[in-house]
Amino acid sequence: MNYAEKLKEIRKILLLSQDELAKELGVTFATVNRWENEHHEPSLKGKKAIRDYCKKKHIKLEKI
């Protein structure tokens, strides 16, 4: 599973829209949209925000 698919799966688990996830991560809707549509991969800062958010919500990335 690639990063875009993992991010979509995280959103589905949490029942969040792209806009809601963007707000939780401190990025824009457009950024999350680009990540999910494989236009860009998250920067290291973005990956850290995703990792930290998943830890906070008790989601293990390796299981997705």
Order of alpha helices (4+ residues) and beta strands (2+ residues): alpha-alpha-alpha-alpha
